[in-house]
């Protein structure tokens, strides 16, 4: 046990240099009282924006703000709380989590506050406004380096806005820096579709594979923790593919996914398997089942979640021994207020093989959950005795990895096939899903195409959604995945069933019908209300219509 913990700590020490940059920003800005300076009198430029090192510190501050506990909380809550894979602890659980799952959400609920997200956006706007002034003063600050820093700020800002529009629909779209805490901004909401178009335009402008410029987002950095922990061409493309998918632009989503997959920069973590012949009790036929090599499955968890920065990782926030995330308080065995919804996970997401009980999906017990705990964020290994201590809550937060690119590609191909009837696209889509399932050793019990050679578009859509649920359990994606599929083609016939089914698994039995009626009755209910404090501060805001009744 001690040897295992030491190994993980040594791996995390590799992030130390990156964390120094992040914490240097926080120290500098707290000592400079930067947020209290007024841009009009030139004090900001004179006191801080003098060297490329200070511009770099400001950029690192954008990442630091992303790692703020309030934001880390929102990545989970906005992406998981309205879904079915996490529930409140029966004894320690907070009422607010139950209320959210029951659809009882008010504009005073803490989760509806967006201030910490806008802090990240403002930090990015500040870099974009002032870094160019620094480049004029510091002769060693090259134009190419300035454009790299600006490109990173654009990407971070785009990611934050993508979280906001998926959560609130319409939000204020701000691209100017706000320096004074008491500076008044009365900015109305911008329609979601317009914001998405702005984000796409911004990202394409700094993608050097598209803009034909030598300037823009880097392909990689010298240190691996920077390449995984800062925006690159490939993490930009991952975000861009995600936005295209949400928007329903499947051709462009496919294009971005193919470029990432074909780049050769990433590879799926592999797990060797042992094949065993057995009899299928349903048909009497001889079939081959597979058992994963346990050592490989252990390494999969350690590399992906305990250590982080694996070869399939594209972009993840870098935590370490000196900078913890807040997930122990949410999911830890002693104090955690939330646990895995094991009834749903065991019986619905990961049902046992009916052919051979030894055939199991490695993403289940010991990876997604363990003894009821949300294991990805509290485990150091697959065994229950390898649980983190409170002081070891430094697992990285993964935004994108290669498996998601395959599944985004599968979704885009399937939707394109629905439009043009191309069977070849359906076959390619299903093959992408099979690549992820084969790595996971997924059994026949979750294979919707086990007994057929005909590929139905709607069934494949359901298959992809279910596979995303298994692959990204507890990774802050579930609600967004369900909503994306529900709202597709302007809530086309049958799509709302995804949310109707969700309500049964997420809400309390006596609340499920009420929740279904809300989701059916007003599509604005699929988004959160604007917090009352934001409404008081910004007089130009108009409440989400569902919550203003």
Protein Blocks (a to p, Z undefined) as FASTA:
>chain_A
ZZmmmmmmmmmmmmmmmmmmmmmmmmmmmmnommmpcfklommmmmmmmbfklmmmmmmm
mmmmmmpmklmmmmmmmmmmmmmkbccdfklpcfklmmmmnopacfkbfklpcklmmmmm
mmmmmmmmmmmmmmmmmmklcfklmmmmmmmmmmmmmmmmmmmmmmnopacddfbdcfbf
klccddddddfklmmmmmmmmmmmmmmklnopabdcdfbdfblklmmmpccfklmmmmmm
mmmmmnopaklmmmmmmmmmmnopaccddddddddddddfknopacddddddfklmmmmm
mmmmmngoifkbfbdcdddfklccfklmmmmmklocbdcdfklmmmmmmgccfkbmklcc
fklghilpgghiafklmccbfbfklcccfklmccccdfbdfklmmmmmmmmmmmmmmmno
paklmmmmmmmmmmmmmmnopafklmcklmccbdcfklmmmmmmmmmmmmmgonlpmmmm
mmmmmmgghiighklmmmmmmmmmmmcfklmmmmmmmmmmomklmpccddfklmmmmmmb
ccdfklmZZ
